[in-house]
């Protein structure tokens, strides 16, 4: 339970990224900018901050993947399923870099 409490603020930010940013979509172009640039950048920066503040955890990217999953059926279609793994990898990379690189400083 304690491990979940340390992840919760970062996961709440990811919820905001995954569920509030898509409300700004007006057309296909803005949807692509949000899905391919803003969401990955927000996910990476949040994961980087998590890695700096806490140690690396395999559970964090899994939670990020699970958080994004329902948004596929709310805002997108099944073709966006690949982004579950993409955002999971981005959060894995961000938390690893935050822990291994920036935490040492």
HUMOQUI-V101714 format. One record per residue. N is the residue number from 1. PHI is phi in whole degrees, 0 to 359 (* if undefined). OMEGA is omega as a letter, one per 40 degrees, with the letter a starting at -180 (none if undefined). D_FIRST is the distance of its C-alpha to the first C-alpha in Angstrom with 1 decimal. Layout:
n & phi & omega & d_first
N & PHI & OMEGA & D_FIRST
N & PHI & OMEGA & D_FIRST
//
This chain:
n & phi & omega & d_first
1 & * & i & 0.0
2 & 296 & i & 3.8
3 & 295 & i & 5.4
4 & 291 & i & 5.2
5 & 297 & i & 6.4
6 & 285 & i & 9.0
7 & 273 & a & 10.1
8 & 305 & a & 10.5
9 & 300 & a & 13.9
10 & 287 & i & 15.4
11 & 290 & i & 14.5
12 & 295 & i & 16.1
13 & 296 & i & 19.1
14 & 296 & i & 19.4
15 & 299 & i & 19.5
16 & 299 & i & 22.3
17 & 296 & a & 24.0
18 & 283 & a & 23.9
19 & 246 & i & 24.9
20 & 263 & i & 27.0
21 & 301 & i & 29.1
22 & 297 & i & 30.6
23 & 290 & i & 32.1
24 & 273 & a & 34.4
25 & 291 & i & 36.0
26 & 247 & i & 39.6
27 & 212 & a & 41.2
28 & 295 & a & 40.6
29 & 297 & i & 41.0
30 & 292 & i & 38.4
31 & 296 & i & 36.0
32 & 291 & i & 36.6
33 & 297 & a & 36.1
34 & 293 & a & 32.7
35 & 287 & a & 31.6
36 & 257 & a & 33.0
37 & 238 & a & 32.8
38 & 291 & i & 30.7
39 & 294 & i & 27.5
40 & 297 & i & 27.5
41 & 295 & i & 28.2
42 & 297 & i & 25.5
43 & 296 & i & 23.0
44 & 294 & a & 24.3
45 & 294 & i & 24.2
46 & 295 & i & 20.7
47 & 292 & i & 19.6
48 & 298 & i & 21.9
49 & 297 & i & 20.4
50 & 298 & a & 16.9
51 & 295 & i & 18.5
52 & 290 & a & 20.4
53 & 284 & a & 17.7
54 & 240 & i & 15.0
55 & 278 & i & 16.0
56 & 299 & i & 16.8
57 & 220 & i & 14.2
58 & 290 & a & 15.5
59 & 288 & a & 12.6
60 & 301 & i & 13.5
61 & 298 & i & 17.0
62 & 294 & i & 16.0
63 & 297 & i & 14.0
64 & 299 & i & 17.1
65 & 298 & a & 19.3
66 & 294 & i & 17.7
67 & 291 & a & 17.9
68 & 286 & a & 21.6
69 & 309 & a & 22.6
70 & 295 & a & 23.3
71 & 294 & i & 25.3
72 & 299 & a & 27.8
73 & 278 & i & 28.9
74 & 275 & a & 29.0
75 & 250 & a & 30.9
76 & 239 & i & 32.3
77 & 225 & a & 33.4
78 & 298 & a & 32.5
79 & 293 & i & 34.2
80 & 275 & a & 31.3
81 & 300 & a & 29.0
82 & 297 & a & 29.7
83 & 291 & i & 27.9
84 & 302 & a & 24.6
85 & 286 & i & 25.2
86 & 296 & i & 26.9
87 & 290 & i & 24.0
88 & 297 & i & 21.6
89 & 293 & i & 24.1
90 & 297 & i & 24.6
91 & 290 & i & 20.9
92 & 298 & i & 20.9
93 & 296 & a & 24.0
94 & 296 & a & 22.9
95 & 290 & i & 19.8
96 & 292 & i & 21.9
97 & 296 & i & 24.7
98 & 300 & a & 22.6
99 & 285 & a & 21.2
100 & 279 & a & 24.4
101 & 259 & a & 27.1
102 & 279 & i & 26.1
103 & 288 & a & 23.6
104 & 287 & a & 26.5
105 & 288 & none & 28.7
//
